[in-house]
Amino acid sequence: MTPLTRRTRLLVLLAAVLVLSAVAATTLLHASDRAARKDRAQPGGPRVTAGPVSLVPAAAGRRIVFRNLAWGPHRDELTSVAATTPGGTRSASGVKCLRFYAAAGTGVCLQAVHGAVQDSYRAVVLDAQLHEHAHYALPGIPTRARVSPSGHLVAWTVFVGGDSYAGTDFSTRTAVLDTRTGRFDASLEDFGAIRDGHRLRAADLNFWGVTFADDEHFYATMATGGKTFLVRGDLNARTVTVVRANVECPSLSPDGTRIVFKKRVSGLPADAPWRLYVLDLRTMRETPLGETRSVDDQVVWRDGRTVVYSLPGDYGADLYSVAADGSGGPHRLMGAALSPAYL
Amino acid sequence: MLALGSVSLITDISSEMVTAVLPLYLVAGLGLSPLGFGLLDGVYNGFSALVRLAGGHLADRGGRHKAVAVFGYGLSAVCKPLLLLAGSLPLIGAVLAADRTGKGLRTAPRDALISLAAPPEARGRAFGIHRAMDTTGALLGPLAAFLILHVAADGYDAVFTVSFCVAALGVLVLVLFVPGSRTGTPDTAPSPDGVGRSAVSLRAAVGLLRRRDVRGLALCALLLGLATVSDSFVYLLLQHRLGVPDRWFALLPLGTAAAFLLLAVPLGRLADRVGRRKVFLGGHLVLFLAYGLLLSSWHGTALPYAVLALHGCFYAATDGVLMAAAAEAVPAELRSSGMALIQTGQAFARFACSIAFGAAWSAWGDRTALLAAAVLLAVCAALSAALRPGAGPPMSVPV
């Protein structure tokens, strides 16, 4: 090593600290400036105005309630548009959510709570007027939310993880809540898992993406040993039973006969591995849908024939629709939107 | 010593900043589902062991401990801004692998530098100070990261850039203030350049295992590693057995870290006084107690605290102390290779334990799996205690 005097070394360190601090401060200012810019509306973006949002079916026709991602003062708020004119003016509620779903006058909003040091997350059960009915602390970052068709049951999934060096072990935690009785199952991992008639015991069981059939039964994804499975759950028996392999984020059709899910298709690039498929539960036949891009979302059924899902977009995500029988191609429904529910 | 401790402190702030926000960045920032069952898989674990051995060996050749350490720290530093350019899980996985390669390369040379800089009778204390500073950095990193996200919502780029600046500062402190391994420490001074180089062949490094005291220590670390259940399983068990609420789950590692931080120096000093192997073995006894508490029917509110305190105590009594013991057994010119060898053996054993424990959990349930681990730990500890250490250098304390 070149022999430098202590004085020189300290001067070099001082100079470096100054340069590095300047770089750090600049990026910090830039990032906070960008954060502030997102609070101002972008020209050409969708019109968003403050207004009432209700989870009760309106006489005027069906509405879509979703998280608005368009820049401006109502970014991240629950907003609604008429289902027939998804490009119309959005009515913003003032309630901010990361993920959302609603059915039959009950909503679930997974939201961030900004703390002094670190953000925490909570699940808020909303009534038809978007007033808080109850809330639950979440153990991780929200990803999926569902409400049963009756509006009685609510489920959500969060990502937990990143506590090892370079944070590579991710897991999920899925909870189910009965809003009538307050019965709360904090993790489906506590349920008995059954595969081929045998009780499955594994330390690496993971669940995500619940979809409800009725107030007792549901479907979800279970993962163990690096594989995913479609499971059928029974809330009273507290069991989940493996139905089929390679099914993620199932979404049950309104008539309960079909499931649209994302399937990991071999041969696709590792960063875009999924395609949407529909599974007929009577024949157990799978059919690929007309969307040829990789979809990482739990779809919602617009009606018995069409599903809606999100894909990455300029403002985070855009919503698309595609026929649920494999015919036709995708249609862009609206930009800068996430987590839709049809009411 | 304080200089190297500062390097580790600064570097851990940098790396833990990234670790803390990475899940958020992947899920909220990039909108990805990071459930590829681990971004770095078992194959990488094997590769990382090779990297560590290579780093240890390269550092010994011509006494380039500092150069290899600088390269390792530098590699990890440049990975931070690269995270911003990698928009997909496979690319992010690749960057993380490079980051970990840097960590693997630098660990053994850094520990060798610590052992060469400290007087032999105070090595336990030196490693204790280093590990305490290292853990302090790990605790400060997440705080810094969330402070940045507080100032700039979604400012992941700012987190990664600041993390890079901090890491660069760490490399600079290393370059400027940590003396190289040949600056007149009593251990290295007598071996002239030519002799040192010829002695540090690959064969000599492998030949370390023929030395009775090195073999004994490596075997001891390996045996005990086989019964050391990985941290994530300990936290999972705590949660399963005690019903620790989900919102506290993420805080469990902080409990271990806090105990590690507080006890690293006192236990290092104790190791200097009563013997490093004794304290190393004692640490595993503490781990055995932690298993026992997890198995017991006592469900008091103090139990999680007790288990985490014991878990942190286990780390404080074993992590740096093993390296202090290694410094006793391995001659100075092969110090880094020897340390890498012992660390790799331990890491390999722990990895094997994780796989076996996961399988045992699936087959028998968590309680029986832990009971098996506890029995195995007791057997391995007894075997290790029975392994007579070699004659050792003059300052070694009889065990």
Boltz contact constraints between the chains, C-beta under 6 A:
constraints:
  - contact:
      token1: [A, 1]
      token2: [B, 180]
      max_distance: 6.0
  - contact:
      token1: [A, 9]
      token2: [B, 176]
      max_distance: 6.0
  - contact:
      token1: [A, 13]
      token2: [B, 176]
      max_distance: 6.0
  - contact:
      token1: [A, 16]
      token2: [B, 172]
      max_distance: 6.0
  - contact:
      token1: [A, 20]
      token2: [B, 165]
      max_distance: 6.0
  - contact:
      token1: [A, 20]
      token2: [B, 168]
      max_distance: 6.0
  - contact:
      token1: [A, 20]
      token2: [B, 169]
      max_distance: 6.0
  - contact:
      token1: [A, 23]
      token2: [B, 165]
      max_distance: 6.0
  - contact:
      token1: [A, 24]
      token2: [B, 162]
      max_distance: 6.0
  - contact:
      token1: [A, 24]
      token2: [B, 165]
      max_distance: 6.0
  - contact:
      token1: [A, 27]
      token2: [B, 158]
      max_distance: 6.0
  - contact:
      token1: [A, 27]
      token2: [B, 161]
      max_distance: 6.0
  - contact:
      token1: [A, 28]
      token2: [B, 158]
      max_distance: 6.0
  - contact:
      token1: [A, 31]
      token2: [B, 152]
      max_distance: 6.0
  - contact:
      token1: [A, 31]
      token2: [B, 155]
      max_distance: 6.0
  - contact:
      token1: [A, 31]
      token2: [B, 158]
      max_distance: 6.0
  - contact:
      token1: [A, 32]
      token2: [B, 151]
      max_distance: 6.0
  - contact:
      token1: [A, 32]
      token2: [B, 152]
      max_distance: 6.0
  - contact:
      token1: [A, 35]
      token2: [B, 152]
      max_distance: 6.0
  - contact:
      token1: [A, 35]
      token2: [B, 153]
      max_distance: 6.0
  - contact:
      token1: [A, 117]
      token2: [B, 146]
      max_distance: 6.0
  - contact:
      token1: [A, 118]
      token2: [B, 146]
      max_distance: 6.0
  - contact:
      token1: [A, 137]
      token2: [B, 247]
      max_distance: 6.0
  - contact:
      token1: [A, 139]
      token2: [B, 246]
      max_distance: 6.0
  - contact:
      token1: [A, 139]
      token2: [B, 247]
      max_distance: 6.0
  - contact:
      token1: [A, 139]
      token2: [B, 249]
      max_distance: 6.0
  - contact:
      token1: [A, 141]
      token2: [B, 27]
      max_distance: 6.0
  - contact:
      token1: [A, 159]
      token2: [B, 27]
      max_distance: 6.0
  - contact:
      token1: [A, 161]
      token2: [B, 23]
      max_distance: 6.0
  - contact:
      token1: [A, 162]
      token2: [B, 22]
      max_distance: 6.0
  - contact:
      token1: [A, 162]
      token2: [B, 23]
      max_distance: 6.0
  - contact:
      token1: [A, 163]
      token2: [B, 253]
      max_distance: 6.0
  - contact:
      token1: [A, 166]
      token2: [B, 96]
      max_distance: 6.0
  - contact:
      token1: [A, 166]
      token2: [B, 100]
      max_distance: 6.0
  - contact:
      token1: [A, 167]
      token2: [B, 19]
      max_distance: 6.0
  - contact:
      token1: [A, 167]
      token2: [B, 22]
      max_distance: 6.0
  - contact:
      token1: [A, 168]
      token2: [B, 38]
      max_distance: 6.0
  - contact:
      token1: [A, 168]
      token2: [B, 39]
      max_distance: 6.0
  - contact:
      token1: [A, 168]
      token2: [B, 40]
      max_distance: 6.0
  - contact:
      token1: [A, 169]
      token2: [B, 38]
      max_distance: 6.0
  - contact:
      token1: [A, 170]
      token2: [B, 34]
      max_distance: 6.0
  - contact:
      token1: [A, 170]
      token2: [B, 35]
      max_distance: 6.0
  - contact:
      token1: [A, 201]
      token2: [B, 362]
      max_distance: 6.0
  - contact:
      token1: [A, 201]
      token2: [B, 365]
      max_distance: 6.0
  - contact:
      token1: [A, 202]
      token2: [B, 362]
      max_distance: 6.0
  - contact:
      token1: [A, 203]
      token2: [B, 358]
      max_distance: 6.0
  - contact:
      token1: [A, 203]
      token2: [B, 361]
      max_distance: 6.0
  - contact:
      token1: [A, 226]
      token2: [B, 37]
      max_distance: 6.0
  - contact:
      token1: [A, 270]
      token2: [B, 90]
      max_distance: 6.0
  - contact:
      token1: [A, 271]
      token2: [B, 88]
      max_distance: 6.0
  - contact:
      token1: [A, 271]
      token2: [B, 89]
      max_distance: 6.0
  - contact:
      token1: [A, 271]
      token2: [B, 90]
      max_distance: 6.0
  - contact:
      token1: [A, 296]
      token2: [B, 33]
      max_distance: 6.0
  - contact:
      token1: [A, 312]
      token2: [B, 31]
      max_distance: 6.0
